């Protein structure tokens, strides 16, 4: 019999909290069972296995990030929108490192298509329309922004910038300036020499 009060949603939220405390990789059904002081078997009526639990945490994190991004982007365009989106990712990663790691989980195509990840792509593409980018350059720019945001945040969280000057806030501001400049001056596609 399932313990009263345990639901997939409650377990997902508790798993997300656990991820922030101990790291996403350490989240398992057995670790969650210890958190609730229940037997592992009692959780299997709510989650199939640790992968299912991690997928649920990833979907929660993607939804939380998308909600924050939508709120931050409302009424903004150009560099203001770029900075707002970038700061949402960076702030979320700092506040919720385990959930942020969960948002990077590779999802199967069907789950990904139904996730808030689609909203992330739509918001980024909407931001890029303010820079007059069309396909395929828009896709290249989406990938560039994701790579820069994630790369910087990952290095910063790992302590990669903590031993040298200038301050990381100054570097972050300069990166956003550089990205804005790049997006406003996006290079033309190279001409195929094969004709």
C-alpha positions, 0 to 999 in steps of 0.5 A: 500500500502506498504511503499516504501523501506520496504522489508522483508530483511530491516525489518529483519535487523532493527529488529536485530538492535532493538534486540541488543538495547532493547533485543530480547524478546522486538522485535515485529511488533508494535515496528518495526512499531514505528521505521519506523513511520508506521502503524503496518498493513503496515508491514504485507505485509512483515512479518506475525507476531512477531514470523515470524519476530523473526524467520527471525532475528534468521536465520540472526543471525545464518547466521552471526555467521556461516560466522564468524565461517567459516572465523575464522576456516579457516586453523586452527586445534586442540586448535587453532580451538577450541579457534577460534570457542569459541571466535566467539560466545563470541565476537558475543554475546558481540557485538550483544546481541539481535542477539545472543539471537535470535540465540537461538530461537527454530526453527521448524524442517523444518526451522532449517534444512534449516538454517545456524544452520546446518553449525554450527554443521558441523564446530563443528564436523569438529573441533572435527575430529581433536581430533579423536572423532567418534560417539556417542562421537562426538555428546556428545562433540558438546553438551558439547561445546555448553553448555560451550560456551553458559553458560559462555557467558550468565553468563558473559553478565548477569554480573555474573562474574563482582564482583570477581577476577580473570578477565574473560579473564583469566577464559575464557583462562583456560576454553579453556585449560581445554576443549582442554585437555578434548577433547584430553583425551576423556573418553572411553564409560562406559561398560554396566553392562547388557552385 
